[in-house]
Amino acid sequence: MKILIINGPNLNLLGKREPEIYGNTSFEDYFETLSSRFSDHQLMYFQSNHEGELIDKIHEQGFSVDGIVLNAGAYTHTSIALADAVAAVPAPVIEVHISNVHAREVFRRHSYLAATCKGSITGLGLKGYELAIRWLIP
């Protein structure tokens, strides 16, 4: 299977940014762990701080991959355009958040993506990515 992991704004700073919330591991290091754990599958990774680039990547890959794991970061709570991009492609998308967004600021409790995704995983740290991949693999 081909699975694309997409991370949105500020997730390039994992391992450095607010480690009490997001931990001490960079996503690049964690991606190596995931790639090893799922070596029978093709995992791809993309990160951008720019909404349009995230939308372009979903358009570009959403018709050819078997699934997408999406942590849109703050765009989760603001981007109807990103939700529309998810709805436009046939690949199933699992929304992932490292922190428990429902236990944080009020504005983080609403997701424009949730209605267009197959499911959401929140608050389980980086483990949420692994769980999303496991769901996507039949």
N, CA, C and O atoms as CSV, one atom per row, in Angstrom:
chain,resi,resn,atom,element,x,y,z
A,1,MET,N,N,0.828,-1.196,0.000
A,1,MET,CA,C,0.000,0.000,0.000
A,1,MET,C,C,0.866,1.250,0.000
A,1,MET,O,O,1.980,1.257,0.523
A,2,LYS,N,N,0.329,2.305,-0.597
A,2,LYS,CA,C,0.984,3.608,-0.588
A,2,LYS,C,C,0.194,4.526,0.346
A,2,LYS,O,O,-0.990,4.788,0.133
A,3,ILE,N,N,0.877,5.003,1.378
A,3,ILE,CA,C,0.239,5.887,2.348
A,3,ILE,C,C,1.064,7.162,2.465
A,3,ILE,O,O,2.278,7.125,2.662
A,4,LEU,N,N,0.378,8.278,2.339
A,4,LEU,CA,C,1.002,9.591,2.437
A,4,LEU,C,C,0.684,10.206,3.792
A,4,LEU,O,O,-0.476,10.274,4.197
A,5,ILE,N,N,1.713,10.648,4.482
A,5,ILE,CA,C,1.548,11.398,5.729
A,5,ILE,C,C,1.808,12.859,5.404
A,5,ILE,O,O,2.848,13.210,4.847
A,6,ILE,N,N,0.847,13.708,5.760
A,6,ILE,CA,C,0.978,15.146,5.530
A,6,ILE,C,C,0.901,15.859,6.875
A,6,ILE,O,O,-0.040,15.664,7.645
A,7,ASN,N,N,1.895,16.680,7.141
A,7,ASN,CA,C,1.907,17.529,8.335
A,7,ASN,C,C,1.844,18.988,7.917
A,7,ASN,O,O,2.501,19.408,6.964
A,8,GLY,N,N,1.048,19.745,8.641
A,8,GLY,CA,C,0.868,21.156,8.359
A,8,GLY,C,C,1.795,22.063,9.147
A,8,GLY,O,O,2.881,21.655,9.560
A,9,PRO,N,N,1.354,23.300,9.350
A,9,PRO,CA,C,2.217,24.338,9.902
A,9,PRO,C,C,2.752,24.024,11.290
A,9,PRO,O,O,2.061,23.482,12.152
A,10,ASN,N,N,3.995,24.386,11.460
A,10,ASN,CA,C,4.747,24.299,12.706
A,10,ASN,C,C,5.143,22.882,13.100
A,10,ASN,O,O,5.883,22.698,14.066
A,11,LEU,N,N,4.667,21.884,12.373
A,11,LEU,CA,C,5.034,20.508,12.718
A,11,LEU,C,C,6.454,20.171,12.267
A,11,LEU,O,O,6.986,19.126,12.643
A,12,ASN,N,N,7.065,21.030,11.477
A,12,ASN,CA,C,8.485,20.903,11.178
A,12,ASN,C,C,9.336,21.155,12.424
A,12,ASN,O,O,10.527,20.842,12.432
A,13,LEU,N,N,8.740,21.711,13.465
A,13,LEU,CA,C,9.470,22.023,14.699
A,13,LEU,C,C,9.289,20.963,15.779
A,13,LEU,O,O,9.709,21.170,16.918
A,14,LEU,N,N,8.665,19.821,15.440
A,14,LEU,CA,C,8.511,18.764,16.445
A,14,LEU,C,C,9.884,18.381,16.991
A,14,LEU,O,O,10.863,18.305,16.249
A,15,GLY,N,N,9.937,18.142,18.284
A,15,GLY,CA,C,11.194,17.847,18.955
A,15,GLY,C,C,11.829,19.088,19.557
A,15,GLY,O,O,12.666,18.993,20.455
A,16,LYS,N,N,11.424,20.266,19.055
A,16,LYS,CA,C,11.935,21.544,19.560
A,16,LYS,C,C,10.811,22.386,20.140
A,16,LYS,O,O,10.993,23.072,21.145
A,17,ARG,N,N,9.658,22.332,19.507
A,17,ARG,CA,C,8.519,23.190,19.850
A,17,ARG,C,C,7.735,22.610,21.016
A,17,ARG,O,O,7.282,21.467,20.948
A,18,GLU,N,N,7.572,23.359,22.056
A,18,GLU,CA,C,6.733,22.989,23.193
A,18,GLU,C,C,6.787,21.489,23.503
A,18,GLU,O,O,5.786,20.787,23.365
A,19,PRO,N,N,7.961,21.003,23.921
A,19,PRO,CA,C,8.105,19.560,24.151
A,19,PRO,C,C,7.158,19.009,25.221
A,19,PRO,O,O,6.869,17.813,25.233
A,20,GLU,N,N,6.681,19.865,26.107
A,20,GLU,CA,C,5.724,19.397,27.118
A,20,GLU,C,C,4.384,19.010,26.482
A,20,GLU,O,O,3.620,18.243,27.069
A,21,ILE,N,N,4.102,19.529,25.305
A,21,ILE,CA,C,2.878,19.179,24.572
A,21,ILE,C,C,3.184,18.172,23.470
A,21,ILE,O,O,2.464,17.186,23.312
A,22,TYR,N,N,4.248,18.416,22.708
A,22,TYR,CA,C,4.507,17.661,21.491
A,22,TYR,C,C,5.640,16.648,21.589
A,22,TYR,O,O,5.889,15.921,20.627
A,23,GLY,N,N,6.329,16.578,22.717
A,23,GLY,CA,C,7.403,15.608,22.891
A,23,GLY,C,C,8.739,16.105,22.382
A,23,GLY,O,O,8.870,17.242,21.929
A,24,ASN,N,N,9.733,15.226,22.467
A,24,ASN,CA,C,11.111,15.568,22.129
A,24,ASN,C,C,11.620,14.945,20.839
A,24,ASN,O,O,12.794,15.092,20.501
A,25,THR,N,N,10.755,14.257,20.120
A,25,THR,CA,C,11.167,13.548,18.912
A,25,THR,C,C,10.785,14.348,17.671
A,25,THR,O,O,9.653,14.816,17.548
A,26,SER,N,N,11.733,14.500,16.758
A,26,SER,CA,C,11.419,15.160,15.490
A,26,SER,C,C,10.561,14.211,14.649
A,26,SER,O,O,10.614,12.994,14.825
A,27,PHE,N,N,9.776,14.775,13.742
A,27,PHE,CA,C,8.964,13.893,12.916
A,27,PHE,C,C,9.837,13.094,11.961
A,27,PHE,O,O,9.506,11.953,11.638
A,28,GLU,N,N,10.923,13.658,11.512
A,28,GLU,CA,C,11.824,12.927,10.620
A,28,GLU,C,C,12.336,11.662,11.307
A,28,GLU,O,O,12.386,10.599,10.687
A,29,ASP,N,N,12.717,11.767,12.583
A,29,ASP,CA,C,13.159,10.583,13.331
A,29,ASP,C,C,12.008,9.594,13.497
A,29,ASP,O,O,12.197,8.388,13.333
A,30,TYR,N,N,10.835,10.091,13.816
A,30,TYR,CA,C,9.686,9.208,13.986
A,30,TYR,C,C,9.289,8.563,12.664
A,30,TYR,O,O,8.865,7.408,12.647
A,31,PHE,N,N,9.420,9.286,11.564
A,31,PHE,CA,C,9.095,8.731,10.257
A,31,PHE,C,C,9.995,7.535,9.938
A,31,PHE,O,O,9.538,6.564,9.335
A,32,GLU,N,N,11.250,7.595,10.332
A,32,GLU,CA,C,12.151,6.444,10.148
A,32,GLU,C,C,11.620,5.234,10.906
A,32,GLU,O,O,11.647,4.118,10.389
A,33,THR,N,N,11.139,5.446,12.127
A,33,THR,CA,C,10.551,4.362,12.917
A,33,THR,C,C,9.325,3.792,12.208
A,33,THR,O,O,9.179,2.576,12.089
A,34,LEU,N,N,8.444,4.677,11.739
A,34,LEU,CA,C,7.253,4.221,11.025
A,34,LEU,C,C,7.623,3.441,9.767
A,34,LEU,O,O,7.041,2.392,9.491
A,35,SER,N,N,8.583,3.947,9.010
A,35,SER,CA,C,8.999,3.283,7.771
A,35,SER,C,C,9.540,1.890,8.045
A,35,SER,O,O,9.299,0.961,7.274
A,36,SER,N,N,10.266,1.746,9.135
A,36,SER,CA,C,10.783,0.439,9.530
A,36,SER,C,C,9.651,-0.482,9.982
A,36,SER,O,O,9.610,-1.658,9.620
A,37,ARG,N,N,8.748,0.059,10.765
A,37,ARG,CA,C,7.624,-0.723,11.297
A,37,ARG,C,C,6.682,-1.192,10.187
A,37,ARG,O,O,6.090,-2.267,10.286
A,38,PHE,N,N,6.547,-0.399,9.147
A,38,PHE,CA,C,5.644,-0.720,8.037
A,38,PHE,C,C,6.448,-0.921,6.748
A,38,PHE,O,O,6.093,-0.386,5.697
A,39,SER,N,N,7.511,-1.684,6.837
A,39,SER,CA,C,8.428,-1.846,5.701
A,39,SER,C,C,7.802,-2.544,4.499
A,39,SER,O,O,8.338,-2.457,3.394
A,40,ASP,N,N,6.691,-3.227,4.688
A,40,ASP,CA,C,6.001,-3.873,3.570
A,40,ASP,C,C,5.136,-2.896,2.782
A,40,ASP,O,O,4.526,-3.271,1.781
A,41,HIS,N,N,5.082,-1.661,3.225
A,41,HIS,CA,C,4.238,-0.649,2.598
A,41,HIS,C,C,5.095,0.562,2.232
A,41,HIS,O,O,6.169,0.773,2.795
A,42,GLN,N,N,4.607,1.345,1.290
A,42,GLN,CA,C,5.327,2.543,0.872
A,42,GLN,C,C,4.758,3.743,1.614
A,42,GLN,O,O,3.644,4.187,1.336
A,43,LEU,N,N,5.533,4.262,2.560
A,43,LEU,CA,C,5.147,5.474,3.279
A,43,LEU,C,C,5.864,6.659,2.669
A,43,LEU,O,O,7.055,6.595,2.365
A,44,MET,N,N,5.130,7.733,2.494
A,44,MET,CA,C,5.694,8.981,1.988
A,44,MET,C,C,5.351,10.078,2.990
A,44,MET,O,O,4.350,9.995,3.702
A,45,TYR,N,N,6.190,11.099,3.034
A,45,TYR,CA,C,5.983,12.172,3.997
A,45,TYR,C,C,6.133,13.522,3.325
A,45,TYR,O,O,7.034,13.741,2.515
A,46,PHE,N,N,5.216,14.435,3.686
A,46,PHE,CA,C,5.263,15.807,3.186
A,46,PHE,C,C,4.875,16.740,4.320
A,46,PHE,O,O,3.936,16.460,5.066
A,47,GLN,N,N,5.591,17.844,4.451
A,47,GLN,CA,C,5.268,18.868,5.453
A,47,GLN,C,C,5.353,20.223,4.788
A,47,GLN,O,O,6.246,20.479,3.980
A,48,SER,N,N,4.406,21.097,5.137
A,48,SER,CA,C,4.462,22.478,4.666
A,48,SER,C,C,3.786,23.388,5.680
A,48,SER,O,O,2.853,22.991,6.379
A,49,ASN,N,N,4.273,24.597,5.739
A,49,ASN,CA,C,3.652,25.626,6.562
A,49,ASN,C,C,2.657,26.457,5.748
A,49,ASN,O,O,2.080,27.413,6.265
A,50,HIS,N,N,2.455,26.094,4.475
A,50,HIS,CA,C,1.634,26.879,3.559
A,50,HIS,C,C,0.384,26.100,3.141
A,50,HIS,O,O,0.476,24.994,2.610
A,51,GLU,N,N,-0.762,26.685,3.385
A,51,GLU,CA,C,-2.037,26.037,3.118
A,51,GLU,C,C,-2.160,25.561,1.667
A,51,GLU,O,O,-2.569,24.426,1.422
A,52,GLY,N,N,-1.814,26.408,0.721
A,52,GLY,CA,C,-1.929,26.045,-0.689
A,52,GLY,C,C,-1.078,24.843,-1.058
A,52,GLY,O,O,-1.497,24.014,-1.866
A,53,GLU,N,N,0.115,24.735,-0.474
A,53,GLU,CA,C,0.974,23.583,-0.748
A,53,GLU,C,C,0.354,22.299,-0.202
A,53,GLU,O,O,0.476,21.245,-0.826
A,54,LEU,N,N,-0.302,22.373,0.944
A,54,LEU,CA,C,-0.982,21.197,1.497
A,54,LEU,C,C,-2.122,20.769,0.578
A,54,LEU,O,O,-2.297,19.582,0.302
A,55,ILE,N,N,-2.892,21.742,0.109
A,55,ILE,CA,C,-3.993,21.459,-0.811
A,55,ILE,C,C,-3.452,20.856,-2.107
A,55,ILE,O,O,-3.988,19.864,-2.602
A,56,ASP,N,N,-2.402,21.447,-2.650
A,56,ASP,CA,C,-1.803,20.922,-3.881
A,56,ASP,C,C,-1.349,19.477,-3.706
A,56,ASP,O,O,-1.547,18.659,-4.604
A,57,LYS,N,N,-0.746,19.150,-2.567
A,57,LYS,CA,C,-0.259,17.790,-2.329
A,57,LYS,C,C,-1.430,16.811,-2.234
A,57,LYS,O,O,-1.338,15.696,-2.747
A,58,ILE,N,N,-2.512,17.202,-1.597
A,58,ILE,CA,C,-3.696,16.343,-1.524
A,58,ILE,C,C,-4.257,16.117,-2.927
A,58,ILE,O,O,-4.616,14.992,-3.274
A,59,HIS,N,N,-4.335,17.174,-3.735
A,59,HIS,CA,C,-4.810,17.042,-5.120
A,59,HIS,C,C,-3.884,16.136,-5.933
A,59,HIS,O,O,-4.342,15.289,-6.700
A,60,GLU,N,N,-2.590,16.326,-5.757
A,60,GLU,CA,C,-1.584,15.590,-6.525
A,60,GLU,C,C,-1.581,14.098,-6.183
A,60,GLU,O,O,-1.473,13.259,-7.078
A,61,GLN,N,N,-1.697,13.767,-4.910
A,61,GLN,CA,C,-1.535,12.375,-4.472
A,61,GLN,C,C,-2.849,11.672,-4.116
A,61,GLN,O,O,-2.892,10.443,-4.067
A,62,GLY,N,N,-3.896,12.417,-3.873
A,62,GLY,CA,C,-5.136,11.844,-3.365
A,62,GLY,C,C,-5.872,10.922,-4.305
A,62,GLY,O,O,-6.818,10.250,-3.895
A,63,PHE,N,N,-5.454,10.874,-5.576
A,63,PHE,CA,C,-6.061,9.973,-6.543
A,63,PHE,C,C,-5.208,8.721,-6.766
A,63,PHE,O,O,-5.641,7.791,-7.446
A,64,SER,N,N,-4.004,8.695,-6.199
A,64,SER,CA,C,-3.105,7.564,-6.463
A,64,SER,C,C,-2.660,6.814,-5.211
A,64,SER,O,O,-2.220,5.669,-5.317
A,65,VAL,N,N,-2.761,7.420,-4.036
A,65,VAL,CA,C,-2.366,6.716,-2.819
A,65,VAL,C,C,-3.558,5.943,-2.258
A,65,VAL,O,O,-4.710,6.201,-2.607
A,66,ASP,N,N,-3.251,4.996,-1.389
A,66,ASP,CA,C,-4.294,4.176,-0.764
A,66,ASP,C,C,-4.861,4.818,0.494
A,66,ASP,O,O,-5.901,4.395,0.998
A,67,GLY,N,N,-4.182,5.832,0.997
A,67,GLY,CA,C,-4.673,6.533,2.169
A,67,GLY,C,C,-3.766,7.695,2.521
A,67,GLY,O,O,-2.601,7.748,2.128
A,68,ILE,N,N,-4.337,8.628,3.276
A,68,ILE,CA,C,-3.606,9.814,3.724
A,68,ILE,C,C,-3.811,9.964,5.227
A,68,ILE,O,O,-4.930,9.871,5.730
A,69,VAL,N,N,-2.709,10.199,5.930
A,69,VAL,CA,C,-2.745,10.565,7.343
A,69,VAL,C,C,-2.435,12.050,7.378
A,69,VAL,O,O,-1.364,12.476,6.944
A,70,LEU,N,N,-3.369,12.840,7.895
A,70,LEU,CA,C,-3.256,14.300,7.819
A,70,LEU,C,C,-3.297,14.933,9.201
A,70,LEU,O,O,-4.280,14.806,9.930
A,71,ASN,N,N,-2.215,15.615,9.546
A,71,ASN,CA,C,-2.198,16.493,10.709
A,71,ASN,C,C,-2.056,17.900,10.141
A,71,ASN,O,O,-0.954,18.350,9.829
A,72,ALA,N,N,-3.173,18.578,10.014
A,72,ALA,CA,C,-3.184,19.895,9.378
A,72,ALA,C,C,-2.800,21.009,10.347
A,72,ALA,O,O,-2.821,22.184,9.979
A,73,GLY,N,N,-2.450,20.651,11.578
A,73,GLY,CA,C,-2.093,21.673,12.555
A,73,GLY,C,C,-3.226,22.673,12.708
A,73,GLY,O,O,-4.396,22.290,12.712
A,74,ALA,N,N,-2.896,23.931,12.832
A,74,ALA,CA,C,-3.894,24.974,13.061
A,74,ALA,C,C,-4.870,25.138,11.901
A,74,ALA,O,O,-5.964,25.671,12.090
A,75,TYR,N,N,-4.489,24.685,10.692
A,75,TYR,CA,C,-5.431,24.768,9.573
A,75,TYR,C,C,-6.667,23.900,9.802
A,75,TYR,O,O,-7.705,24.119,9.176
A,76,THR,N,N,-6.563,22.937,10.679
A,76,THR,CA,C,-7.717,22.109,11.052
A,76,THR,C,C,-8.886,22.987,11.468
A,76,THR,O,O,-10.039,22.698,11.148
A,77,HIS,N,N,-8.581,24.051,12.176
A,77,HIS,CA,C,-9.598,24.891,12.812
A,77,HIS,C,C,-9.986,26.110,11.974
A,77,HIS,O,O,-10.841,26.902,12.371
A,78,THR,N,N,-9.348,26.251,10.810
A,78,THR,CA,C,-9.578,27.473,10.028
A,78,THR,C,C,-9.843,27.257,8.548
A,78,THR,O,O,-10.381,28.147,7.890
A,79,SER,N,N,-9.479,26.096,8.004
A,79,SER,CA,C,-9.428,25.975,6.549
A,79,SER,C,C,-10.567,25.153,5.948
A,79,SER,O,O,-10.565,23.922,5.990
A,80,ILE,N,N,-11.518,25.859,5.399
A,80,ILE,CA,C,-12.566,25.201,4.629
A,80,ILE,C,C,-11.964,24.690,3.320
A,80,ILE,O,O,-12.379,23.645,2.820
A,81,ALA,N,N,-11.008,25.401,2.770
A,81,ALA,CA,C,-10.369,24.987,1.516
A,81,ALA,C,C,-9.662,23.638,1.676
A,81,ALA,O,O,-9.714,22.806,0.770
A,82,LEU,N,N,-9.020,23.417,2.790
A,82,LEU,CA,C,-8.358,22.135,3.043
A,82,LEU,C,C,-9.396,21.020,3.195
A,82,LEU,O,O,-9.193,19.914,2.694
A,83,ALA,N,N,-10.487,21.302,3.871
A,83,ALA,CA,C,-11.577,20.321,3.989
A,83,ALA,C,C,-12.144,19.989,2.616
A,83,ALA,O,O,-12.439,18.827,2.334
A,84,ASP,N,N,-12.301,20.992,1.761
A,84,ASP,CA,C,-12.787,20.758,0.407
A,84,ASP,C,C,-11.817,19.876,-0.386
A,84,ASP,O,O,-12.247,19.028,-1.168
A,85,ALA,N,N,-10.517,20.074,-0.187
A,85,ALA,CA,C,-9.519,19.254,-0.880
A,85,ALA,C,C,-9.628,17.798,-0.438
A,85,ALA,O,O,-9.548,16.891,-1.267
A,86,VAL,N,N,-9.807,17.573,0.843
A,86,VAL,CA,C,-9.964,16.210,1.364
A,86,VAL,C,C,-11.216,15.566,0.762
A,86,VAL,O,O,-11.193,14.404,0.357
A,87,ALA,N,N,-12.287,16.322,0.710
A,87,ALA,CA,C,-13.544,15.800,0.166
A,87,ALA,C,C,-13.447,15.500,-1.331
A,87,ALA,O,O,-14.202,14.672,-1.842
A,88,ALA,N,N,-12.544,16.152,-2.028
A,88,ALA,CA,C,-12.449,16.039,-3.482
A,88,ALA,C,C,-11.711,14.798,-3.969
A,88,ALA,O,O,-11.811,14.448,-5.145
A,89,VAL,N,N,-10.973,14.127,-3.091
A,89,VAL,CA,C,-10.156,12.988,-3.527
A,89,VAL,C,C,-10.728,11.679,-2.984
A,89,VAL,O,O,-11.376,11.664,-1.938
A,90,PRO,N,N,-10.484,10.578,-3.707
A,90,PRO,CA,C,-11.023,9.300,-3.246
A,90,PRO,C,C,-10.235,8.630,-2.117
A,90,PRO,O,O,-10.776,7.767,-1.426
A,91,ALA,N,N,-8.985,9.003,-1.919
A,91,ALA,CA,C,-8.183,8.372,-0.864
A,91,ALA,C,C,-8.808,8.643,0.502
A,91,ALA,O,O,-9.164,9.784,0.800
A,92,PRO,N,N,-8.945,7.616,1.333
A,92,PRO,CA,C,-9.446,7.858,2.686
A,92,PRO,C,C,-8.410,8.649,3.484
A,92,PRO,O,O,-7.206,8.411,3.381
A,93,VAL,N,N,-8.907,9.593,4.277
A,93,VAL,CA,C,-8.032,10.461,5.068
A,93,VAL,C,C,-8.370,10.286,6.541
A,93,VAL,O,O,-9.535,10.329,6.937
A,94,ILE,N,N,-7.322,10.085,7.351
A,94,ILE,CA,C,-7.461,10.028,8.798
A,94,ILE,C,C,-6.822,11.283,9.366
A,94,ILE,O,O,-5.651,11.564,9.108
A,95,GLU,N,N,-7.588,12.031,10.135
A,95,GLU,CA,C,-7.107,13.249,10.792
A,95,GLU,C,C,-6.392,12.845,12.080
A,95,GLU,O,O,-6.921,12.063,12.870
A,96,VAL,N,N,-5.194,13.380,12.285
A,96,VAL,CA,C,-4.404,13.069,13.479
A,96,VAL,C,C,-3.972,14.363,14.151
A,96,VAL,O,O,-3.583,15.328,13.494
A,97,HIS,N,N,-4.050,14.357,15.480
A,97,HIS,CA,C,-3.495,15.448,16.290
A,97,HIS,C,C,-2.695,14.842,17.429
A,97,HIS,O,O,-3.160,13.926,18.107
A,98,ILE,N,N,-1.505,15.350,17.633
A,98,ILE,CA,C,-0.611,14.835,18.661
A,98,ILE,C,C,-1.166,15.132,20.049
A,98,ILE,O,O,-1.173,14.262,20.920
A,99,SER,N,N,-1.625,16.348,20.251
A,99,SER,CA,C,-2.180,16.737,21.554
A,99,SER,C,C,-3.689,16.501,21.559
A,99,SER,O,O,-4.305,16.317,20.509
A,100,ASN,N,N,-4.258,16.510,22.726
A,100,ASN,CA,C,-5.714,16.399,22.849
A,100,ASN,C,C,-6.288,17.796,22.627
A,100,ASN,O,O,-6.359,18.602,23.555
A,101,VAL,N,N,-6.691,18.072,21.402
A,101,VAL,CA,C,-7.171,19.407,21.049
A,101,VAL,C,C,-8.425,19.788,21.830
A,101,VAL,O,O,-8.710,20.975,21.991
A,102,HIS,N,N,-9.174,18.810,22.315
A,102,HIS,CA,C,-10.405,19.078,23.069
A,102,HIS,C,C,-10.123,19.519,24.508
A,102,HIS,O,O,-11.015,20.018,25.195
A,103,ALA,N,N,-8.897,19.334,24.954
A,103,ALA,CA,C,-8.509,19.743,26.302
A,103,ALA,C,C,-7.679,21.027,26.279
A,103,ALA,O,O,-7.119,21.434,27.298
A,104,ARG,N,N,-7.608,21.656,25.113
A,104,ARG,CA,C,-6.817,22.874,24.973
A,104,ARG,C,C,-7.740,24.071,24.764
A,104,ARG,O,O,-8.885,24.050,25.216
A,105,GLU,N,N,-7.265,25.100,24.097
A,105,GLU,CA,C,-8.051,26.308,23.887
A,105,GLU,C,C,-9.349,25.983,23.144
A,105,GLU,O,O,-9.413,25.038,22.358
A,106,VAL,N,N,-10.365,26.776,23.408
A,106,VAL,CA,C,-11.690,26.541,22.824
A,106,VAL,C,C,-11.631,26.504,21.293
A,106,VAL,O,O,-12.295,25.673,20.675
A,107,PHE,N,N,-10.848,27.391,20.677
A,107,PHE,CA,C,-10.816,27.444,19.216
A,107,PHE,C,C,-10.280,26.155,18.603
A,107,PHE,O,O,-10.550,25.881,17.434
A,108,ARG,N,N,-9.532,25.359,19.357
A,108,ARG,CA,C,-8.986,24.104,18.828
A,108,ARG,C,C,-9.996,22.967,18.837
A,108,ARG,O,O,-9.724,21.897,18.291
A,109,ARG,N,N,-11.128,23.174,19.432
A,109,ARG,CA,C,-12.111,22.088,19.587
A,109,ARG,C,C,-12.954,21.858,18.343
A,109,ARG,O,O,-13.655,20.851,18.252
A,110,HIS,N,N,-12.898,22.770,17.389
A,110,HIS,CA,C,-13.652,22.594,16.151
A,110,HIS,C,C,-12.717,22.217,15.009
A,110,HIS,O,O,-11.668,22.832,14.821
A,111,SER,N,N,-13.107,21.208,14.257
A,111,SER,CA,C,-12.335,20.780,13.096
A,111,SER,C,C,-13.188,20.903,11.845
A,111,SER,O,O,-14.253,20.295,11.742
A,112,TYR,N,N,-12.708,21.694,10.896
A,112,TYR,CA,C,-13.367,21.743,9.588
A,112,TYR,C,C,-13.113,20.455,8.806
A,112,TYR,O,O,-13.856,20.133,7.878
A,113,LEU,N,N,-12.072,19.724,9.177
A,113,LEU,CA,C,-11.700,18.510,8.452
A,113,LEU,C,C,-12.512,17.293,8.860
A,113,LEU,O,O,-12.735,16.400,8.043
A,114,ALA,N,N,-12.956,17.242,10.101
A,114,ALA,CA,C,-13.549,16.019,10.660
A,114,ALA,C,C,-14.665,15.445,9.800
A,114,ALA,O,O,-14.743,14.228,9.630
A,115,ALA,N,N,-15.510,16.275,9.268
A,115,ALA,CA,C,-16.656,15.789,8.492
A,115,ALA,C,C,-16.235,15.168,7.164
A,115,ALA,O,O,-16.990,14.383,6.591
A,116,THR,N,N,-15.044,15.503,6.663
A,116,THR,CA,C,-14.590,14.970,5.381
A,116,THR,C,C,-13.602,13.824,5.542
A,116,THR,O,O,-13.230,13.185,4.557
A,117,CYS,N,N,-13.174,13.559,6.765
A,117,CYS,CA,C,-12.226,12.480,7.033
A,117,CYS,C,C,-12.965,11.220,7.461
A,117,CYS,O,O,-14.094,11.286,7.948
A,118,LYS,N,N,-12.318,10.070,7.277
A,118,LYS,CA,C,-12.894,8.796,7.710
A,118,LYS,C,C,-12.891,8.664,9.223
A,118,LYS,O,O,-13.727,7.961,9.790
A,119,GLY,N,N,-11.953,9.340,9.878
A,119,GLY,CA,C,-11.863,9.274,11.327
A,119,GLY,C,C,-10.841,10.258,11.840
A,119,GLY,O,O,-10.106,10.875,11.069
A,120,SER,N,N,-10.804,10.397,13.158
A,120,SER,CA,C,-9.871,11.316,13.814
A,120,SER,C,C,-9.228,10.617,15.000
A,120,SER,O,O,-9.874,9.869,15.734
A,121,ILE,N,N,-7.942,10.880,15.166
A,121,ILE,CA,C,-7.199,10.379,16.322
A,121,ILE,C,C,-6.562,11.591,16.977
A,121,ILE,O,O,-5.834,12.343,16.328
A,122,THR,N,N,-6.832,11.780,18.250
A,122,THR,CA,C,-6.333,12.974,18.923
A,122,THR,C,C,-5.824,12.646,20.317
A,122,THR,O,O,-6.416,11.844,21.040
A,123,GLY,N,N,-4.713,13.281,20.680
A,123,GLY,CA,C,-4.233,13.206,22.045
A,123,GLY,C,C,-3.384,12.003,22.389
A,123,GLY,O,O,-3.073,11.799,23.563
A,124,LEU,N,N,-2.995,11.197,21.415
A,124,LEU,CA,C,-2.206,10.003,21.707
A,124,LEU,C,C,-0.739,10.162,21.315
A,124,LEU,O,O,-0.018,9.178,21.150
A,125,GLY,N,N,-0.313,11.402,21.170
A,125,GLY,CA,C,1.069,11.660,20.800
A,125,GLY,C,C,1.362,11.175,19.391
A,125,GLY,O,O,0.459,11.045,18.566
A,126,LEU,N,N,2.627,10.911,19.128
A,126,LEU,CA,C,3.025,10.437,17.804
A,126,LEU,C,C,2.421,9.079,17.479
A,126,LEU,O,O,2.294,8.722,16.308
A,127,LYS,N,N,2.049,8.323,18.495
A,127,LYS,CA,C,1.422,7.007,18.310
A,127,LYS,C,C,0.164,7.110,17.427
A,127,LYS,O,O,-0.207,6.136,16.771
A,128,GLY,N,N,-0.486,8.269,17.406
A,128,GLY,CA,C,-1.658,8.463,16.577
A,128,GLY,C,C,-1.393,8.208,15.107
A,128,GLY,O,O,-2.271,7.716,14.398
A,129,TYR,N,N,-0.190,8.536,14.632
A,129,TYR,CA,C,0.151,8.290,13.230
A,129,TYR,C,C,0.181,6.786,12.952
A,129,TYR,O,O,-0.345,6.323,11.940
A,130,GLU,N,N,0.796,6.038,13.851
A,130,GLU,CA,C,0.851,4.587,13.688
A,130,GLU,C,C,-0.552,3.985,13.686
A,130,GLU,O,O,-0.856,3.120,12.864
A,131,LEU,N,N,-1.391,4.433,14.588
A,131,LEU,CA,C,-2.753,3.912,14.648
A,131,LEU,C,C,-3.528,4.235,13.373
A,131,LEU,O,O,-4.304,3.411,12.890
A,132,ALA,N,N,-3.321,5.420,12.835
A,132,ALA,CA,C,-3.982,5.798,11.579
A,132,ALA,C,C,-3.524,4.895,10.434
A,132,ALA,O,O,-4.341,4.445,9.631
A,133,ILE,N,N,-2.230,4.634,10.360
A,133,ILE,CA,C,-1.697,3.759,9.310
A,133,ILE,C,C,-2.283,2.364,9.465
A,133,ILE,O,O,-2.691,1.748,8.481
A,134,ARG,N,N,-2.326,1.869,10.680
A,134,ARG,CA,C,-2.889,0.527,10.920
A,134,ARG,C,C,-4.350,0.461,10.478
A,134,ARG,O,O,-4.780,-0.567,9.955
A,135,TRP,N,N,-5.110,1.513,10.672
A,135,TRP,CA,C,-6.494,1.523,10.225
A,135,TRP,C,C,-6.587,1.484,8.704
A,135,TRP,O,O,-7.457,0.819,8.142
A,136,LEU,N,N,-5.680,2.202,8.043
A,136,LEU,CA,C,-5.709,2.277,6.585
A,136,LEU,C,C,-5.306,0.952,5.915
A,136,LEU,O,O,-5.748,0.662,4.803
A,137,ILE,N,N,-4.483,0.162,6.580
A,137,ILE,CA,C,-4.030,-1.098,6.028
A,137,ILE,C,C,-5.088,-2.170,6.317
A,137,ILE,O,O,-5.406,-2.431,7.477
A,138,PRO,N,N,-5.634,-2.790,5.262
A,138,PRO,CA,C,-6.691,-3.795,5.485
A,138,PRO,C,C,-6.181,-5.050,6.175
A,138,PRO,O,O,-6.954,-5.975,6.425
